[in-house]
Amino acid sequence: MTTDTITTPATTTGPRTPPELRRHRPSVRTRVFRVLRQALMIAVVVVALYPILWMIVSSLRPDGHIFGNPSLVPNTFEVSNYTSGWNALGAPFSTYLLNSALVVAGAIVGNLISCSMAAYGFARLRFRFQRPAFVVMLLMIMIPIHVVIVPQYVIWAQAGLINTVWPLIVPKFLATDGFFVFLMIQFIRGLPKELDEAARIDGAGHGRIFCQILLPLMTPALATTAIFTFIWTWNDFFSQLIYLTDPNLYTVPVALRSFVDAQSQSSYGAMFAMSVVSVLPLVVAFGVGQKYLVRGIATTGGK
Amino acid sequence: MTRRRSGPRVRQETPDDKAALVFLGPWLIGAVVLVVGPLLASLYLAFTDYNLLQDPNFVGLDNFSRMLGDERLHHSLAVTFTYVIVGVPAQLVVALALAVALDRGMRGLAFYRSAFYLPSMLGSSVAIAVLWRLIFGQAGLFNGLLGAVGIDTSTSWIADPDTALWAIILLHVWTFGSPMVIFLAGLRQIPREFYEAASTDGASPWRQFRSVTLPLLTPIIFFNLVLAIINAFQSFTQAFVVSGGTGGPSDSTLFYTLYLYQEGFGAFRMGYASALAWLLVVIVGAFTLINFWASKYWVHYDD
């Protein structure tokens, strides 16, 4: 490449390059390096996404053509995989999607209400036993589900609620996801206290301060909570496997797993098709909530 | 004047016990009934022969002495430790390498970040575990790729006890996206001036990485490491689906939580499962403590 007098477009340098470097066109070496780096990154993206792309392409292939075929070129569109997969289990796949949607919706509403209320309590109120309560809340973030699952199961069994969605939803209304309580506490602590005090002088009680002043300002934290609850609940397998044993109540992960056990070698196309269907809502949620997702991971280290 | 006196300062000193009871009520019920209560209950059950149908009998240390002779338990510990000790560092190295490669004003950063995060988001789903099972099966994608480069094999990687675990470790490494996002956020905090100073002094890019990036990133590496170890010890879905719930072949993918599930919810030995759960807490707790202790020697904090 020859050097010329046209100024370098600002886009070739990152936003954080100091201004004095922007005046010079990057050297040939630098530019070659940049092109190579982009090429390498594209290659890594292809490798990383290869399994997912292969799954999508395979879901559109007739059964005999799936295996041993690493190609990503969609040369067939075997839509029948989707229709046969949809009806391959005891109930149409829509049943499982609806069951999952119900659990996810309940979990999101529950977490938003209960965790934000608890966070307000911890961040803005002064009460007796505040410190021990806070320690218990932190403990709830850390303990593995496996150590409480047996007694929890016994509680739900005695209440006759195994094979209902309640064991999956009720805990969310009781703010048991300490992680989100903590996330929102940190967020509220970042909001100026003068807002509350001004409202209090105007005669507002805690209910109004929380609902009308803090909640609207907490939108980013609420959005992060909603999207993580969506992803984690949609993917949750362990507790759904334990609490839902009636095939009509299966959620998507449990149904998909029973699909694997039930299917013979010949219906892999259908299995791929339903796998694609089952991750589609995640991809949509990812697209919609990406901003909050990235911010959420960066601040909290969520999965 | 009177208003100022009865203003916020004074009211802060009177505790908001009543309001706290309202805002933290749901959380309190959840904490007592679903977490602290079950935690104590499972500690008690760990010393009983509880089987869900009959009342628990206190059996002293029987469950723990049984652990000593339980070869499946020893095997599952070996499997889980291998998974954690190989999978976690491998995943973090990939995450760190890509974060560093993307950090310096890379064009298309947002695209790469999303593309790499996608496997991370889908990785814990049953759909991806199903996909993995098919990729590493006898006629799967992996053998197809090997065939394309001239290596013909009909090994089923997930049916071979020597390789099945490695397929699942690879799945873990593949979900490097979320630690990568956390690394990217950490890299952003490193002042550009440090690199400028280093490069003025003639430091090579590798030297800059070793002497600037790595030390300043150690708090983030530590954070990722602690989280990843805690999560990896609790991995369940992938091993469950890939092995069809058995932990096979020959118990080679018998993750700790999978064994716990089989004992508790397969064989209904809930007393023993509770003891196993507490052993898990002790192991994870010990790893975390060791991590914090060791951090004194390699993590740099600005002070």
Chai-1 contact restraints between the chains, C-beta under 6 A:
chainA,res_idxA,chainB,res_idxB,connection_type,confidence,min_distance_angstrom,max_distance_angstrom,comment,restraint_id
A,G14,B,G105,contact,1.0,0.0,6.0,A-B,restraint_1
A,R16,B,R192,contact,1.0,0.0,6.0,A-B,restraint_2
A,T17,B,G105,contact,1.0,0.0,6.0,A-B,restraint_3
A,M41,B,Y112,contact,1.0,0.0,6.0,A-B,restraint_4
A,V45,B,A115,contact,1.0,0.0,6.0,A-B,restraint_5
A,A48,B,F116,contact,1.0,0.0,6.0,A-B,restraint_6
A,A48,B,P119,contact,1.0,0.0,6.0,A-B,restraint_7
A,W54,B,L141,contact,1.0,0.0,6.0,A-B,restraint_8
A,M55,B,L131,contact,1.0,0.0,6.0,A-B,restraint_9
A,F67,B,A139,contact,1.0,0.0,6.0,A-B,restraint_10
A,G68,B,A139,contact,1.0,0.0,6.0,A-B,restraint_11
A,G68,B,G144,contact,1.0,0.0,6.0,A-B,restraint_12
A,N69,B,G144,contact,1.0,0.0,6.0,A-B,restraint_13
A,P70,B,L141,contact,1.0,0.0,6.0,A-B,restraint_14
A,P70,B,G144,contact,1.0,0.0,6.0,A-B,restraint_15
A,P70,B,L145,contact,1.0,0.0,6.0,A-B,restraint_16
A,P70,B,A148,contact,1.0,0.0,6.0,A-B,restraint_17
A,S114,B,P26,contact,1.0,0.0,6.0,A-B,restraint_18
A,M117,B,F23,contact,1.0,0.0,6.0,A-B,restraint_19
A,A118,B,L24,contact,1.0,0.0,6.0,A-B,restraint_20
A,A118,B,W27,contact,1.0,0.0,6.0,A-B,restraint_21
A,Y120,B,F23,contact,1.0,0.0,6.0,A-B,restraint_22
A,G121,B,A20,contact,1.0,0.0,6.0,A-B,restraint_23
A,G121,B,F23,contact,1.0,0.0,6.0,A-B,restraint_24
A,G121,B,L24,contact,1.0,0.0,6.0,A-B,restraint_25
A,L125,B,D16,contact,1.0,0.0,6.0,A-B,restraint_26
A,L125,B,A19,contact,1.0,0.0,6.0,A-B,restraint_27
A,L125,B,A20,contact,1.0,0.0,6.0,A-B,restraint_28
A,R126,B,P15,contact,1.0,0.0,6.0,A-B,restraint_29
A,R126,B,D16,contact,1.0,0.0,6.0,A-B,restraint_30
A,F127,B,P15,contact,1.0,0.0,6.0,A-B,restraint_31
A,F127,B,D16,contact,1.0,0.0,6.0,A-B,restraint_32
A,F127,B,D17,contact,1.0,0.0,6.0,A-B,restraint_33
A,F127,B,A20,contact,1.0,0.0,6.0,A-B,restraint_34
A,R128,B,D17,contact,1.0,0.0,6.0,A-B,restraint_35
A,V136,B,A31,contact,1.0,0.0,6.0,A-B,restraint_36
A,M140,B,V35,contact,1.0,0.0,6.0,A-B,restraint_37
A,P144,B,Q234,contact,1.0,0.0,6.0,A-B,restraint_38
A,H146,B,T257,contact,1.0,0.0,6.0,A-B,restraint_39
A,H146,B,L260,contact,1.0,0.0,6.0,A-B,restraint_40
A,H146,B,A277,contact,1.0,0.0,6.0,A-B,restraint_41
A,H146,B,L280,contact,1.0,0.0,6.0,A-B,restraint_42
A,V147,B,S42,contact,1.0,0.0,6.0,A-B,restraint_43
A,V147,B,A277,contact,1.0,0.0,6.0,A-B,restraint_44
A,V147,B,V281,contact,1.0,0.0,6.0,A-B,restraint_45
A,V148,B,P38,contact,1.0,0.0,6.0,A-B,restraint_46
A,V148,B,L39,contact,1.0,0.0,6.0,A-B,restraint_47
A,V150,B,S42,contact,1.0,0.0,6.0,A-B,restraint_48
A,V150,B,G264,contact,1.0,0.0,6.0,A-B,restraint_49
A,V150,B,M270,contact,1.0,0.0,6.0,A-B,restraint_50
A,V150,B,A273,contact,1.0,0.0,6.0,A-B,restraint_51
A,V150,B,S274,contact,1.0,0.0,6.0,A-B,restraint_52
A,P151,B,P38,contact,1.0,0.0,6.0,A-B,restraint_53
A,P151,B,A41,contact,1.0,0.0,6.0,A-B,restraint_54
A,P151,B,S42,contact,1.0,0.0,6.0,A-B,restraint_55
A,Q152,B,P38,contact,1.0,0.0,6.0,A-B,restraint_56
A,P171,B,L34,contact,1.0,0.0,6.0,A-B,restraint_57
A,L174,B,P26,contact,1.0,0.0,6.0,A-B,restraint_58
A,L174,B,I29,contact,1.0,0.0,6.0,A-B,restraint_59
A,L174,B,G30,contact,1.0,0.0,6.0,A-B,restraint_60
A,A175,B,P26,contact,1.0,0.0,6.0,A-B,restraint_61
A,A175,B,W27,contact,1.0,0.0,6.0,A-B,restraint_62
A,A175,B,G30,contact,1.0,0.0,6.0,A-B,restraint_63
A,T176,B,G30,contact,1.0,0.0,6.0,A-B,restraint_64
A,T176,B,L34,contact,1.0,0.0,6.0,A-B,restraint_65
A,E197,B,P8,contact,1.0,0.0,6.0,A-B,restraint_66
A,H206,B,A19,contact,1.0,0.0,6.0,A-B,restraint_67
A,N235,B,S124,contact,1.0,0.0,6.0,A-B,restraint_68
A,N235,B,S125,contact,1.0,0.0,6.0,A-B,restraint_69
A,F237,B,V126,contact,1.0,0.0,6.0,A-B,restraint_70
A,F237,B,T237,contact,1.0,0.0,6.0,A-B,restraint_71
A,F238,B,F236,contact,1.0,0.0,6.0,A-B,restraint_72
A,I242,B,F265,contact,1.0,0.0,6.0,A-B,restraint_73
A,P253,B,V126,contact,1.0,0.0,6.0,A-B,restraint_74
A,L256,B,V126,contact,1.0,0.0,6.0,A-B,restraint_75
A,R257,B,V126,contact,1.0,0.0,6.0,A-B,restraint_76
A,R257,B,V241,contact,1.0,0.0,6.0,A-B,restraint_77
A,V260,B,V130,contact,1.0,0.0,6.0,A-B,restraint_78
A,S275,B,A127,contact,1.0,0.0,6.0,A-B,restraint_79
A,S275,B,V130,contact,1.0,0.0,6.0,A-B,restraint_80
A,S278,B,A127,contact,1.0,0.0,6.0,A-B,restraint_81
A,V279,B,L122,contact,1.0,0.0,6.0,A-B,restraint_82
A,V279,B,A127,contact,1.0,0.0,6.0,A-B,restraint_83
A,F286,B,M121,contact,1.0,0.0,6.0,A-B,restraint_84
A,I297,B,S178,contact,1.0,0.0,6.0,A-B,restraint_85
A,I297,B,V181,contact,1.0,0.0,6.0,A-B,restraint_86
A,A298,B,V181,contact,1.0,0.0,6.0,A-B,restraint_87
A,A298,B,A185,contact,1.0,0.0,6.0,A-B,restraint_88
A,G301,B,I182,contact,1.0,0.0,6.0,A-B,restraint_89
A,G301,B,L227,contact,1.0,0.0,6.0,A-B,restraint_90
A,K303,B,S178,contact,1.0,0.0,6.0,A-B,restraint_91
